[in-house]
Every structure is written in C-alpha cells, then in structure tokens.
Amino acid sequence: MSKICQLTGTKPLVGNNVSHSKRRTKRRFNPNLQTKRIYVREIDSWVKVKLTTRALRNMEKIGTFKYLKQQIAAGFDPKVWVEDAKSMEAAKTAKRGYRRVEHVDANGHKSYSITFEPEGVSNKKVKLSSVIK
C-alpha cells in the first residue's frame, strides 16, 4: 500500500533519529494518511480517496467541490472510487446476499465467482477529472 496522498502528492520524508550520544540512524517520516469516503453534493455521489489530514482540513475549510477542482487544476488527478448516491439508496432497500457470476474462458470452460454485493450498486474507479468538471 503506497503512502502517498492522492490529492496533494505528499510522500514519506527521510530523516535521522538522533540519540542522546548524537548517533544518527535513518528513519522515515510517514504522512498522516486516512482513507475517507467524501460526499460531493454538486455531483451527488460519494468519492473514496486516500488523503492526508492536512488535505482533509483544507477541504473542510474551502469546500469539498472547490478543493477538488483546485487540486485537479494543480495537476493531481488520481483514480478514485466513485459511488452514485442514488444507487446506494437503492442498494439499502435491495435484497442483500450472495450472487453467482458465470465466466467463460477462451476454451469454453465455465467458472463461477461469488460476490457479496447488493444489486444496483455502481462502484467504479475513475479519474477524478472525469467526475468533477
């Protein structure tokens, strides 16, 4: 799992631990990353991103939609999970359970996979700029 903020590009920094005797050993300063589902009211959907707490604070300060547009303009355009809010509401009322999906390979052999997702949920991983215009 990479330790990079999707919206600011913050990466781990390298520095030294300095003991009492001033002996230096290498260490990493990892950013404070959080994986969050953020509701964007303007596009009526949820966006799942991995971001630093600093980016989250800025997002709350200037507004979610405005901050995301600003970061896209700055050159940060990550692939994020987008969940449509309407399909999420439909999924809450839909019947939950296991679904069996049939796959056929090139030789004609059938295989099955079982998923546990409610029907009607449309989660897709897309570029942020394709969702926020």
C-alpha positions in Angstrom: 0.0 0.0 0.0 1.6 3.3 -1.1 1.9 6.0 1.4 1.1 8.9 -0.9 -1.7 11.4 -0.6 -3.9 11.3 -3.7 -4.8 15.0 -3.6 -1.6 16.7 -2.5 1.1 14.2 -3.5 2.7 14.2 0.0 5.1 11.3 0.3 7.2 9.9 3.2 10.3 12.0 4.1 13.6 10.6 5.2 15.5 11.9 8.2 17.5 10.8 11.2 16.8 9.6 14.7 19.3 11.3 16.9 20.1 9.6 20.2 21.5 11.3 23.3 25.0 10.4 22.2 24.2 12.2 18.9 24.4 8.9 16.9 22.2 9.2 13.8 20.2 6.4 12.3 17.9 6.7 9.2 14.1 6.8 9.7 11.0 7.6 7.7 8.5 10.3 8.5 5.2 9.0 7.1 2.4 11.3 6.3 -0.8 11.0 8.4 -2.9 9.3 5.7 -6.6 8.5 6.1 -8.9 6.7 3.7 -12.2 8.6 3.6 -15.5 8.5 1.8 -16.4 12.1 1.0 -19.8 13.2 -0.2 -19.7 15.7 -3.0 -23.1 17.4 -3.1 -22.6 19.1 -6.5 -22.3 15.7 -8.3 -24.5 13.8 -5.8 -22.1 11.0 -5.2 -19.5 9.6 -2.8 -15.8 9.7 -3.6 -13.3 7.4 -1.8 -9.8 8.9 -1.5 -6.7 8.4 0.5 -5.6 11.8 1.7 -3.6 13.5 4.5 -5.3 15.1 7.4 -3.9 18.4 6.2 -5.8 18.0 2.8 -8.9 17.0 4.7 -8.7 20.1 6.8 -8.2 22.3 3.8 -11.2 20.6 2.1 -13.4 21.4 5.1 -12.2 24.9 5.1 -12.8 25.9 1.5 -15.4 23.3 0.5 -15.1 19.9 -1.0 -16.0 20.6 -4.6 -13.9 23.7 -4.8 -10.9 22.0 -3.3 -11.1 19.0 -5.6 -11.4 21.3 -8.6 -8.4 23.3 -7.4 -6.3 20.1 -7.0 -7.2 18.9 -10.5 -6.1 22.3 -11.8 -2.8 21.9 -9.9 -2.1 18.5 -11.7 -3.3 16.0 -9.2 -5.8 13.7 -11.0 -5.9 10.4 -9.2 -8.1 7.3 -9.9 -10.7 7.3 -7.1 -13.7 5.1 -6.3 -17.0 6.8 -7.1 -20.3 5.6 -5.7 -23.5 7.0 -7.0 -25.7 8.2 -4.1 -29.0 7.1 -5.8 -27.7 3.6 -6.4 -26.5 3.5 -2.8 -30.0 4.3 -1.6 -31.5 1.7 -3.9 -28.9 -0.8 -2.5 -30.1 -0.2 1.0 -33.6 -1.3 0.1 -32.5 -4.0 -2.3 -32.2 -7.6 -1.2 -28.7 -8.3 0.1 -27.0 -11.6 -0.5 -24.6 -13.7 -2.5 -24.7 -13.5 -6.3 -23.1 -16.1 -8.6 -21.5 -14.7 -11.7 -20.6 -17.1 -14.6 -17.4 -16.6 -16.5 -16.5 -18.4 -19.8 -12.8 -18.5 -20.9 -11.4 -18.9 -24.4 -11.6 -22.7 -24.3 -15.3 -22.6 -23.4 -14.8 -23.7 -19.8 -17.2 -22.2 -17.3 -16.1 -20.9 -14.0 -18.1 -19.2 -11.3 -17.3 -16.4 -8.9 -19.4 -15.5 -5.9 -19.8 -11.9 -4.8 -21.5 -10.4 -1.8 -22.7 -7.0 -3.1 -26.2 -5.8 -3.2 -27.6 -5.5 -6.6 -27.8 -2.0 -8.0 -24.6 -0.6 -6.6 -22.4 1.0 -9.2 -18.9 1.5 -7.7 -16.3 2.4 -10.3 -12.7 3.5 -10.2 -12.4 6.5 -12.5 -10.2 9.6 -12.9 -11.3 12.4 -10.6 -11.4 14.9 -13.5 -14.0 12.8 -15.4 -16.4 13.2 -12.4 -15.7 16.8 -11.4 -16.0 19.2 -14.2 
